[in-house]
Amino acid sequence: MLPMFVRSRPSRTRWTISLSWARSDTRTKSIVRPLEILIALLECHGELVSKQDLMARVWPNVFVEAANLTVHMSALRRALRDGQGGNRFIVNIPGRGYCFVASVAMSAHEN
């Protein structure tokens, strides 16, 4: 099972990221890479993650151009609405990498 989409929504001053799971199809292929980037950034919350480390994690054992990371990072930022309404989640340190800067709270939630 793969994540079908990432949906973010404001809840006053908090944001919730919800994942919905479904079988692999053409829609899932476009979200897998941005989701992997998000997970890598959240695991290192508040720390700089180099572009090389992100590319190695998201595209293991595959040579990709840095532009691939840029395209998928842009899709992730769009999904999170990063920069809209004064909300900032991901900061780019030019030439070095990215950092997830929004506050993060972990919670267990069952439906």
Helices and strands as residue ranges (DSSP letters): E 2-11, E 14-22, H 26-43, E 49-50, H 51-58, H 66-80, G 84-86, E 90-93, E 97-100
